[in-house]
Amino acid sequence: MINDWVDKENRMRIPLIAGNWKMNTTIGEAKQLVSAMLPGLDGIKNVDKVLCPPFVSLMAVKELIQRTSVQLGAQDLYFEEKGAYTGEISPLMLADLCEFVIIGHSERRQYFHETGETVNKKIRAALKVGLKPILCIGERLEENEAGKTAQVVTDQLQSALSGIDNLNSLVIAYEPVWAIGTGRAATGQQSNETAGLIRHNVAQLYNRKIADDMRILYGGSVTAENIAEFVAQPEIDGALVGGASLKASQFVSIVQQTAEIRGRLLK
Ligand code: 13P
C-alpha cells in the first residue's frame, strides 16, 4: 500500500494529480514522455498519480506504467456500450485499459457541444463499468465577472450527478474556463472558496460523509511554480494539469511538491 499515512490515519483525503495531455503526443512522443517521468514519479508516495494520454496512446502508456504506482485515465468516453457510433470509444473498451476517465471537460462542452445531459449519461456509463470519473465543472469568464460562479458550478454539478446514487470514487475537478491554457490561474483563495462550495453542494445532494471523502481538484494553468498555493488549501485535494503535464520535470515537480505540502500539513 503506497498511501500509508493517509489510509491509516483516515484524517485526510489522498491527493491526486492528473495530467490531461489533451490532443498532444503521437504514440512515440507519449512513450518518451512517460519514460522521462517515470523515474521521478514512481517513487513519490501518498499522492495518486494519473496520466491521461490520447486514446491511441493508452495501450502504450499502460504497458510502460505496469507495476508502477502510476495510474491511467482516458480523456472522454461515449455513453453507449457498443453499436453504430462511428469514431466513438465506449466505456467497455476503456474499462479494460484504465482506472479513470475525464468527463465534461470545458473543451468538450465548448467545442463539441456537450450538455449537462450528455455529461450525466457519460458519468452513469463510466460508473456502470467501474471507471472512476473525473468530472470537470467551472464557470466561463463572463459568468465569473457577472458574479455567477456559485450558480454555474452548482447547476453543472446538479445536472451531472442527477439521479446517480453511487458515485464510486468520483473525483471533481474545478476548472474555471478563464484559467485554462491562459497562464492566468485562479488564486488559492478563489479556488478554495469554490471547492468549498462544491463540497457543500455534494453534502446537500448526498451526505456529509460522501462530501468529506470527495476529492476536489483545481485545474487551470497549474505549474510547478504555483501548485503549492493550491494544494496548501484545505478544500483542494490536488490538480488536473494540462500544459505542464507535457513536461516531465514540471509534472514530477508538481507531484513532488504536493506530497511534501500535504505531508507537512498532517504533522
Ligand atoms: P492548462 O493546465 O493547460 O491550463 O489546462 C488545464 C486543463 O484544462 C486540464 O484539464
py3Dmol code that shows the C-alpha trace and the ligand (Angstrom):
import py3Dmol

protein = """\
ATOM      1  CA  MET A   1       0.000   0.000   0.000  1.00  0.00           C
ATOM      2  CA  ILE A   2       1.614   3.197  -1.107  1.00  0.00           C
ATOM      3  CA  ASN A   3      -0.650   5.646   0.649  1.00  0.00           C
ATOM      4  CA  ASP A   4       0.252   4.546   4.148  1.00  0.00           C
ATOM      5  CA  TRP A   5      -0.109   7.659   6.275  1.00  0.00           C
ATOM      6  CA  VAL A   6      -3.345   8.765   4.771  1.00  0.00           C
ATOM      7  CA  ASP A   7      -5.143   5.453   4.997  1.00  0.00           C
ATOM      8  CA  LYS A   8      -4.030   4.633   8.492  1.00  0.00           C
ATOM      9  CA  GLU A   9      -4.924   7.988   9.921  1.00  0.00           C
ATOM     10  CA  ASN A  10      -8.003   8.411   7.768  1.00  0.00           C
ATOM     11  CA  ARG A  11      -7.777  12.111   8.508  1.00  0.00           C
ATOM     12  CA  MET A  12      -7.201  13.400   5.078  1.00  0.00           C
ATOM     13  CA  ARG A  13      -8.141  12.688   1.508  1.00  0.00           C
ATOM     14  CA  ILE A  14      -5.357  11.235  -0.615  1.00  0.00           C
ATOM     15  CA  PRO A  15      -4.264  13.979  -3.006  1.00  0.00           C
ATOM     16  CA  LEU A  16      -4.494  13.269  -6.710  1.00  0.00           C
ATOM     17  CA  ILE A  17      -2.548  14.861  -9.528  1.00  0.00           C
ATOM     18  CA  ALA A  18      -3.785  14.036 -13.031  1.00  0.00           C
ATOM     19  CA  GLY A  19      -2.101  15.046 -16.269  1.00  0.00           C
ATOM     20  CA  ASN A  20      -4.531  15.789 -19.082  1.00  0.00           C
ATOM     21  CA  TRP A  21      -2.428  15.647 -22.214  1.00  0.00           C
ATOM     22  CA  LYS A  22      -5.358  16.773 -24.364  1.00  0.00           C
ATOM     23  CA  MET A  23      -4.742  16.319 -28.119  1.00  0.00           C
ATOM     24  CA  ASN A  24      -0.955  16.181 -27.801  1.00  0.00           C
ATOM     25  CA  THR A  25       1.671  13.496 -28.400  1.00  0.00           C
ATOM     26  CA  THR A  26       1.997  10.805 -31.012  1.00  0.00           C
ATOM     27  CA  ILE A  27       2.409   7.283 -29.663  1.00  0.00           C
ATOM     28  CA  GLY A  28       6.183   7.674 -29.861  1.00  0.00           C
ATOM     29  CA  GLU A  29       6.101  11.004 -28.044  1.00  0.00           C
ATOM     30  CA  ALA A  30       3.780   9.588 -25.409  1.00  0.00           C
ATOM     31  CA  LYS A  31       6.214   6.765 -24.705  1.00  0.00           C
ATOM     32  CA  GLN A  32       9.101   9.211 -24.474  1.00  0.00           C
ATOM     33  CA  LEU A  33       7.208  11.436 -22.083  1.00  0.00           C
ATOM     34  CA  VAL A  34       6.243   8.574 -19.775  1.00  0.00           C
ATOM     35  CA  SER A  35       9.766   7.208 -19.816  1.00  0.00           C
ATOM     36  CA  ALA A  36      11.100  10.625 -18.854  1.00  0.00           C
ATOM     37  CA  MET A  37       8.606  10.988 -15.988  1.00  0.00           C
ATOM     38  CA  LEU A  38       8.612   7.525 -14.506  1.00  0.00           C
ATOM     39  CA  PRO A  39      11.937   7.557 -12.648  1.00  0.00           C
ATOM     40  CA  GLY A  40      10.886  10.668 -10.725  1.00  0.00           C
ATOM     41  CA  LEU A  41       7.192   9.883 -10.457  1.00  0.00           C
ATOM     42  CA  ASP A  42       7.102   6.282  -9.403  1.00  0.00           C
ATOM     43  CA  GLY A  43       8.727   6.699  -6.010  1.00  0.00           C
ATOM     44  CA  ILE A  44       6.583   9.607  -4.809  1.00  0.00           C
ATOM     45  CA  LYS A  45       4.282   8.346  -2.073  1.00  0.00           C
ATOM     46  CA  ASN A  46       0.969   9.499  -0.694  1.00  0.00           C
ATOM     47  CA  VAL A  47      -0.229  11.073  -3.933  1.00  0.00           C
ATOM     48  CA  ASP A  48      -2.327   9.343  -6.579  1.00  0.00           C
ATOM     49  CA  LYS A  49      -0.708   9.978  -9.947  1.00  0.00           C
ATOM     50  CA  VAL A  50      -2.817   9.664 -13.085  1.00  0.00           C
ATOM     51  CA  LEU A  51      -1.787  10.132 -16.720  1.00  0.00           C
ATOM     52  CA  CYS A  52      -4.493  10.820 -19.306  1.00  0.00           C
ATOM     53  CA  PRO A  53      -2.946  10.489 -22.773  1.00  0.00           C
ATOM     54  CA  PRO A  54      -4.940  10.456 -26.015  1.00  0.00           C
ATOM     55  CA  PHE A  55      -6.932   7.252 -26.681  1.00  0.00           C
ATOM     56  CA  VAL A  56      -4.467   5.913 -29.232  1.00  0.00           C
ATOM     57  CA  SER A  57      -1.636   6.006 -26.702  1.00  0.00           C
ATOM     58  CA  LEU A  58      -3.469   4.410 -23.785  1.00  0.00           C
ATOM     59  CA  MET A  59      -2.185   0.927 -24.538  1.00  0.00           C
ATOM     60  CA  ALA A  60       1.426   2.011 -24.980  1.00  0.00           C
ATOM     61  CA  VAL A  61       1.356   4.035 -21.774  1.00  0.00           C
ATOM     62  CA  LYS A  62      -0.347   1.210 -19.923  1.00  0.00           C
ATOM     63  CA  GLU A  63       2.493  -1.114 -20.831  1.00  0.00           C
ATOM     64  CA  LEU A  64       5.080   1.346 -19.567  1.00  0.00           C
ATOM     65  CA  ILE A  65       3.382   2.027 -16.232  1.00  0.00           C
ATOM     66  CA  GLN A  66       2.611  -1.586 -15.391  1.00  0.00           C
ATOM     67  CA  ARG A  67       3.998  -2.483 -11.981  1.00  0.00           C
ATOM     68  CA  THR A  68       4.491   1.181 -11.088  1.00  0.00           C
ATOM     69  CA  SER A  69       2.420   3.399  -8.793  1.00  0.00           C
ATOM     70  CA  VAL A  70       1.169   5.480 -11.746  1.00  0.00           C
ATOM     71  CA  GLN A  71      -2.422   5.063 -12.937  1.00  0.00           C
ATOM     72  CA  LEU A  72      -4.097   5.633 -16.259  1.00  0.00           C
ATOM     73  CA  GLY A  73      -7.073   7.706 -17.342  1.00  0.00           C
ATOM     74  CA  ALA A  74      -8.879   8.443 -20.604  1.00  0.00           C
ATOM     75  CA  GLN A  75      -9.962  11.929 -21.644  1.00  0.00           C
ATOM     76  CA  ASP A  76     -13.546  11.114 -22.572  1.00  0.00           C
ATOM     77  CA  LEU A  77     -15.921   8.282 -23.495  1.00  0.00           C
ATOM     78  CA  TYR A  78     -19.225   7.793 -25.232  1.00  0.00           C
ATOM     79  CA  PHE A  79     -22.175   6.679 -23.152  1.00  0.00           C
ATOM     80  CA  GLU A  80     -23.353   3.749 -25.289  1.00  0.00           C
ATOM     81  CA  GLU A  81     -21.687   0.378 -24.773  1.00  0.00           C
ATOM     82  CA  LYS A  82     -21.412  -0.522 -28.465  1.00  0.00           C
ATOM     83  CA  GLY A  83     -23.032  -0.036 -31.831  1.00  0.00           C
ATOM     84  CA  ALA A  84     -23.103   2.209 -34.870  1.00  0.00           C
ATOM     85  CA  TYR A  85     -21.386   5.292 -33.418  1.00  0.00           C
ATOM     86  CA  THR A  86     -18.517   5.829 -35.819  1.00  0.00           C
ATOM     87  CA  GLY A  87     -15.434   7.225 -34.173  1.00  0.00           C
ATOM     88  CA  GLU A  88     -16.603   6.871 -30.591  1.00  0.00           C
ATOM     89  CA  ILE A  89     -14.984   4.955 -27.721  1.00  0.00           C
ATOM     90  CA  SER A  90     -17.175   3.031 -25.327  1.00  0.00           C
ATOM     91  CA  PRO A  91     -16.954   2.540 -21.565  1.00  0.00           C
ATOM     92  CA  LEU A  92     -16.465  -1.201 -22.071  1.00  0.00           C
ATOM     93  CA  MET A  93     -13.412  -0.566 -24.258  1.00  0.00           C
ATOM     94  CA  LEU A  94     -11.882   1.643 -21.568  1.00  0.00           C
ATOM     95  CA  ALA A  95     -12.752  -0.498 -18.576  1.00  0.00           C
ATOM     96  CA  ASP A  96     -10.013  -2.978 -19.513  1.00  0.00           C
ATOM     97  CA  LEU A  97      -7.470  -0.266 -20.095  1.00  0.00           C
ATOM     98  CA  CYS A  98      -7.656   2.373 -17.402  1.00  0.00           C
ATOM     99  CA  GLU A  99      -8.986   3.345 -13.989  1.00  0.00           C
ATOM    100  CA  PHE A 100     -10.092   6.935 -14.562  1.00  0.00           C
ATOM    101  CA  VAL A 101     -11.896   8.912 -17.220  1.00  0.00           C
ATOM    102  CA  ILE A 102     -12.221  12.678 -17.549  1.00  0.00           C
ATOM    103  CA  ILE A 103     -15.824  13.690 -18.208  1.00  0.00           C
ATOM    104  CA  GLY A 104     -17.358  17.058 -19.039  1.00  0.00           C
ATOM    105  CA  HIS A 105     -14.134  18.927 -19.708  1.00  0.00           C
ATOM    106  CA  SER A 106     -14.929  22.511 -20.706  1.00  0.00           C
ATOM    107  CA  GLU A 107     -13.254  21.979 -24.077  1.00  0.00           C
ATOM    108  CA  ARG A 108     -15.761  19.203 -24.782  1.00  0.00           C
ATOM    109  CA  ARG A 109     -18.610  21.380 -23.616  1.00  0.00           C
ATOM    110  CA  GLN A 110     -17.367  24.304 -25.716  1.00  0.00           C
ATOM    111  CA  TYR A 111     -16.173  22.681 -28.961  1.00  0.00           C
ATOM    112  CA  PHE A 112     -18.252  19.504 -29.028  1.00  0.00           C
ATOM    113  CA  HIS A 113     -21.476  20.848 -27.569  1.00  0.00           C
ATOM    114  CA  GLU A 114     -21.663  18.585 -24.580  1.00  0.00           C
ATOM    115  CA  THR A 115     -24.562  19.406 -22.334  1.00  0.00           C
ATOM    116  CA  GLY A 116     -25.382  18.652 -18.727  1.00  0.00           C
ATOM    117  CA  GLU A 117     -27.472  15.780 -20.013  1.00  0.00           C
ATOM    118  CA  THR A 118     -24.687  14.120 -22.017  1.00  0.00           C
ATOM    119  CA  VAL A 119     -22.269  14.626 -19.146  1.00  0.00           C
ATOM    120  CA  ASN A 120     -24.752  12.885 -16.858  1.00  0.00           C
ATOM    121  CA  LYS A 121     -25.113   9.968 -19.286  1.00  0.00           C
ATOM    122  CA  LYS A 122     -21.345   9.637 -19.577  1.00  0.00           C
ATOM    123  CA  ILE A 123     -20.896   9.574 -15.813  1.00  0.00           C
ATOM    124  CA  ARG A 124     -23.539   6.868 -15.475  1.00  0.00           C
ATOM    125  CA  ALA A 125     -21.877   4.857 -18.243  1.00  0.00           C
ATOM    126  CA  ALA A 126     -18.429   5.191 -16.648  1.00  0.00           C
ATOM    127  CA  LEU A 127     -19.666   4.197 -13.193  1.00  0.00           C
ATOM    128  CA  LYS A 128     -21.503   1.198 -14.609  1.00  0.00           C
ATOM    129  CA  VAL A 129     -18.236  -0.374 -15.788  1.00  0.00           C
ATOM    130  CA  GLY A 130     -16.256   0.637 -12.694  1.00  0.00           C
ATOM    131  CA  LEU A 131     -14.349   3.573 -14.174  1.00  0.00           C
ATOM    132  CA  LYS A 132     -13.702   6.492 -11.834  1.00  0.00           C
ATOM    133  CA  PRO A 133     -14.944   9.707 -13.412  1.00  0.00           C
ATOM    134  CA  ILE A 134     -13.026  12.948 -13.071  1.00  0.00           C
ATOM    135  CA  LEU A 135     -15.962  15.309 -13.509  1.00  0.00           C
ATOM    136  CA  CYS A 136     -14.950  18.782 -14.710  1.00  0.00           C
ATOM    137  CA  ILE A 137     -17.012  21.830 -13.847  1.00  0.00           C
ATOM    138  CA  GLY A 138     -16.234  25.530 -13.973  1.00  0.00           C
ATOM    139  CA  GLU A 139     -17.528  28.921 -14.998  1.00  0.00           C
ATOM    140  CA  ARG A 140     -16.660  30.997 -18.073  1.00  0.00           C
ATOM    141  CA  LEU A 141     -15.073  34.423 -17.816  1.00  0.00           C
ATOM    142  CA  GLU A 142     -18.303  36.360 -18.377  1.00  0.00           C
ATOM    143  CA  GLU A 143     -20.061  34.243 -15.766  1.00  0.00           C
ATOM    144  CA  ASN A 144     -17.245  34.859 -13.322  1.00  0.00           C
ATOM    145  CA  GLU A 145     -17.333  38.597 -13.960  1.00  0.00           C
ATOM    146  CA  ALA A 146     -21.108  38.646 -13.532  1.00  0.00           C
ATOM    147  CA  GLY A 147     -20.726  37.033 -10.091  1.00  0.00           C
ATOM    148  CA  LYS A 148     -22.368  33.817 -11.265  1.00  0.00           C
ATOM    149  CA  THR A 149     -19.647  31.338 -10.347  1.00  0.00           C
ATOM    150  CA  ALA A 150     -21.561  29.728  -7.484  1.00  0.00           C
ATOM    151  CA  GLN A 151     -24.716  29.361  -9.555  1.00  0.00           C
ATOM    152  CA  VAL A 152     -22.909  27.910 -12.575  1.00  0.00           C
ATOM    153  CA  VAL A 153     -20.918  25.286 -10.685  1.00  0.00           C
ATOM    154  CA  THR A 154     -23.962  24.357  -8.614  1.00  0.00           C
ATOM    155  CA  ASP A 155     -26.069  23.879 -11.761  1.00  0.00           C
ATOM    156  CA  GLN A 156     -23.327  21.903 -13.514  1.00  0.00           C
ATOM    157  CA  LEU A 157     -22.853  19.664 -10.509  1.00  0.00           C
ATOM    158  CA  GLN A 158     -26.562  19.015 -10.102  1.00  0.00           C
ATOM    159  CA  SER A 159     -27.151  18.130 -13.723  1.00  0.00           C
ATOM    160  CA  ALA A 160     -24.005  15.977 -13.957  1.00  0.00           C
ATOM    161  CA  LEU A 161     -24.955  13.924 -10.904  1.00  0.00           C
ATOM    162  CA  SER A 162     -28.714  13.946 -11.379  1.00  0.00           C
ATOM    163  CA  GLY A 163     -30.271  10.605 -10.386  1.00  0.00           C
ATOM    164  CA  ILE A 164     -26.918   8.974  -9.588  1.00  0.00           C
ATOM    165  CA  ASP A 165     -26.867   7.276  -6.188  1.00  0.00           C
ATOM    166  CA  ASN A 166     -23.478   5.634  -6.043  1.00  0.00           C
ATOM    167  CA  LEU A 167     -20.557   7.852  -7.008  1.00  0.00           C
ATOM    168  CA  ASN A 168     -17.909   5.135  -6.620  1.00  0.00           C
ATOM    169  CA  SER A 169     -14.690   7.132  -6.317  1.00  0.00           C
ATOM    170  CA  LEU A 170     -15.778  10.023  -8.495  1.00  0.00           C
ATOM    171  CA  VAL A 171     -13.433  12.998  -8.395  1.00  0.00           C
ATOM    172  CA  ILE A 172     -14.463  16.566  -9.149  1.00  0.00           C
ATOM    173  CA  ALA A 173     -12.144  18.974 -10.944  1.00  0.00           C
ATOM    174  CA  TYR A 174     -12.994  22.640 -10.554  1.00  0.00           C
ATOM    175  CA  GLU A 175     -11.619  24.233 -13.703  1.00  0.00           C
ATOM    176  CA  PRO A 176     -12.574  27.858 -14.274  1.00  0.00           C
ATOM    177  CA  VAL A 177     -12.673  28.180 -18.058  1.00  0.00           C
ATOM    178  CA  TRP A 178     -10.883  31.534 -17.993  1.00  0.00           C
ATOM    179  CA  ALA A 179      -7.896  29.906 -16.283  1.00  0.00           C
ATOM    180  CA  ILE A 180      -7.459  27.023 -18.743  1.00  0.00           C
ATOM    181  CA  GLY A 181      -4.471  27.422 -21.024  1.00  0.00           C
ATOM    182  CA  THR A 182      -4.333  31.164 -20.373  1.00  0.00           C
ATOM    183  CA  GLY A 183      -1.478  31.339 -17.901  1.00  0.00           C
ATOM    184  CA  ARG A 184      -3.913  33.149 -15.626  1.00  0.00           C
ATOM    185  CA  ALA A 185      -4.573  30.711 -12.802  1.00  0.00           C
ATOM    186  CA  ALA A 186      -7.172  31.365 -10.139  1.00  0.00           C
ATOM    187  CA  THR A 187      -5.796  32.287  -6.726  1.00  0.00           C
ATOM    188  CA  GLY A 188      -5.549  29.693  -3.997  1.00  0.00           C
ATOM    189  CA  GLN A 189      -8.243  31.530  -2.098  1.00  0.00           C
ATOM    190  CA  GLN A 190     -10.669  31.700  -5.052  1.00  0.00           C
ATOM    191  CA  SER A 191     -10.251  28.038  -5.834  1.00  0.00           C
ATOM    192  CA  ASN A 192     -10.590  27.070  -2.180  1.00  0.00           C
ATOM    193  CA  GLU A 193     -13.829  29.009  -1.847  1.00  0.00           C
ATOM    194  CA  THR A 194     -15.374  27.405  -4.893  1.00  0.00           C
ATOM    195  CA  ALA A 195     -14.157  23.943  -3.925  1.00  0.00           C
ATOM    196  CA  GLY A 196     -15.741  24.511  -0.508  1.00  0.00           C
ATOM    197  CA  LEU A 197     -18.991  25.452  -2.186  1.00  0.00           C
ATOM    198  CA  ILE A 198     -18.826  22.332  -4.344  1.00  0.00           C
ATOM    199  CA  ARG A 199     -18.246  20.195  -1.248  1.00  0.00           C
ATOM    200  CA  HIS A 200     -21.186  21.856   0.449  1.00  0.00           C
ATOM    201  CA  ASN A 201     -23.337  21.032  -2.577  1.00  0.00           C
ATOM    202  CA  VAL A 202     -22.204  17.416  -2.538  1.00  0.00           C
ATOM    203  CA  ALA A 203     -23.210  17.222   1.129  1.00  0.00           C
ATOM    204  CA  GLN A 204     -26.643  18.606   0.264  1.00  0.00           C
ATOM    205  CA  LEU A 205     -27.098  16.240  -2.675  1.00  0.00           C
ATOM    206  CA  TYR A 206     -25.714  13.176  -0.816  1.00  0.00           C
ATOM    207  CA  ASN A 207     -24.445  13.425   2.737  1.00  0.00           C
ATOM    208  CA  ARG A 208     -21.629  14.856   4.828  1.00  0.00           C
ATOM    209  CA  LYS A 209     -19.508  11.711   4.732  1.00  0.00           C
ATOM    210  CA  ILE A 210     -19.592  11.478   0.943  1.00  0.00           C
ATOM    211  CA  ALA A 211     -18.732  15.174   0.746  1.00  0.00           C
ATOM    212  CA  ASP A 212     -15.867  14.818   3.213  1.00  0.00           C
ATOM    213  CA  ASP A 213     -14.429  11.883   1.277  1.00  0.00           C
ATOM    214  CA  MET A 214     -14.808  13.519  -2.147  1.00  0.00           C
ATOM    215  CA  ARG A 215     -11.613  14.653  -3.785  1.00  0.00           C
ATOM    216  CA  ILE A 216     -11.893  18.071  -5.380  1.00  0.00           C
ATOM    217  CA  LEU A 217      -9.094  19.174  -7.677  1.00  0.00           C
ATOM    218  CA  TYR A 218      -8.217  22.547  -9.100  1.00  0.00           C
ATOM    219  CA  GLY A 219      -7.364  22.902 -12.791  1.00  0.00           C
ATOM    220  CA  GLY A 220      -6.317  25.860 -14.930  1.00  0.00           C
ATOM    221  CA  SER A 221      -2.745  26.976 -15.661  1.00  0.00           C
ATOM    222  CA  VAL A 222      -1.266  24.878 -12.859  1.00  0.00           C
ATOM    223  CA  THR A 223       2.540  24.826 -12.969  1.00  0.00           C
ATOM    224  CA  ALA A 224       5.435  23.781 -10.765  1.00  0.00           C
ATOM    225  CA  GLU A 225       5.620  27.450  -9.753  1.00  0.00           C
ATOM    226  CA  ASN A 226       2.056  27.780  -8.452  1.00  0.00           C
ATOM    227  CA  ILE A 227       0.994  24.264  -7.365  1.00  0.00           C
ATOM    228  CA  ALA A 228       1.982  24.941  -3.747  1.00  0.00           C
ATOM    229  CA  GLU A 229      -0.613  27.679  -3.468  1.00  0.00           C
ATOM    230  CA  PHE A 230      -3.395  25.280  -4.428  1.00  0.00           C
ATOM    231  CA  VAL A 231      -2.541  22.132  -2.546  1.00  0.00           C
ATOM    232  CA  ALA A 232      -1.992  24.123   0.650  1.00  0.00           C
ATOM    233  CA  GLN A 233      -5.730  24.935   0.613  1.00  0.00           C
ATOM    234  CA  PRO A 234      -7.882  22.744   2.854  1.00  0.00           C
ATOM    235  CA  GLU A 235     -10.575  22.150   0.218  1.00  0.00           C
ATOM    236  CA  ILE A 236      -8.217  21.374  -2.679  1.00  0.00           C
ATOM    237  CA  ASP A 237      -7.086  17.777  -2.989  1.00  0.00           C
ATOM    238  CA  GLY A 238      -4.800  18.037  -5.984  1.00  0.00           C
ATOM    239  CA  ALA A 239      -4.830  19.260  -9.561  1.00  0.00           C
ATOM    240  CA  LEU A 240      -5.835  18.462 -13.111  1.00  0.00           C
ATOM    241  CA  VAL A 241      -2.854  19.680 -15.074  1.00  0.00           C
ATOM    242  CA  GLY A 242      -2.859  20.459 -18.803  1.00  0.00           C
ATOM    243  CA  GLY A 243       0.168  22.113 -20.415  1.00  0.00           C
ATOM    244  CA  ALA A 244       2.575  21.446 -17.548  1.00  0.00           C
ATOM    245  CA  SER A 245       1.813  17.728 -17.673  1.00  0.00           C
ATOM    246  CA  LEU A 246       3.534  17.594 -21.075  1.00  0.00           C
ATOM    247  CA  LYS A 247       6.858  18.497 -19.475  1.00  0.00           C
ATOM    248  CA  ALA A 248       8.307  15.632 -17.476  1.00  0.00           C
ATOM    249  CA  SER A 249      10.255  17.708 -14.968  1.00  0.00           C
ATOM    250  CA  GLN A 250       7.352  20.116 -14.368  1.00  0.00           C
ATOM    251  CA  PHE A 251       4.895  17.303 -13.780  1.00  0.00           C
ATOM    252  CA  VAL A 252       7.205  15.393 -11.445  1.00  0.00           C
ATOM    253  CA  SER A 253       7.843  18.587  -9.502  1.00  0.00           C
ATOM    254  CA  ILE A 254       4.089  19.249  -9.203  1.00  0.00           C
ATOM    255  CA  VAL A 255       3.540  15.771  -7.764  1.00  0.00           C
ATOM    256  CA  GLN A 256       6.594  16.020  -5.503  1.00  0.00           C
ATOM    257  CA  GLN A 257       5.526  19.363  -4.053  1.00  0.00           C
ATOM    258  CA  THR A 258       2.027  18.032  -3.469  1.00  0.00           C
ATOM    259  CA  ALA A 259       3.403  15.102  -1.491  1.00  0.00           C
ATOM    260  CA  GLU A 260       5.618  17.383   0.585  1.00  0.00           C
ATOM    261  CA  ILE A 261       2.987  20.011   1.314  1.00  0.00           C
ATOM    262  CA  ARG A 262       0.226  17.562   2.198  1.00  0.00           C
ATOM    263  CA  GLY A 263       2.644  15.574   4.318  1.00  0.00           C
ATOM    264  CA  ARG A 264       3.674  18.704   6.191  1.00  0.00           C
ATOM    265  CA  LEU A 265       0.060  19.756   6.780  1.00  0.00           C
ATOM    266  CA  LEU A 266      -0.603  16.489   8.550  1.00  0.00           C
ATOM    267  CA  LYS A 267       2.113  16.991  11.107  1.00  0.00           C
TER     268      LYS A 267
END
"""
ligand_1 = """\
10
13P
P -3.840 24.008 -18.517
O -3.147 23.431 -17.303
O -3.056 23.876 -19.771
O -4.369 25.371 -18.236
O -5.138 23.076 -18.736
C -5.947 22.798 -17.672
C -6.913 21.763 -18.074
O -7.797 22.004 -18.870
C -6.753 20.423 -17.507
O -7.845 19.617 -17.822
"""
view = py3Dmol.view(width=600, height=400)
view.addModel(protein, "pdb")
view.setStyle({"model": 0}, {"cartoon": {"style": "trace"}})
view.addModel(ligand_1, "xyz")
view.setStyle({"model": 1}, {"stick": {}})
view.zoomTo()
view.show()
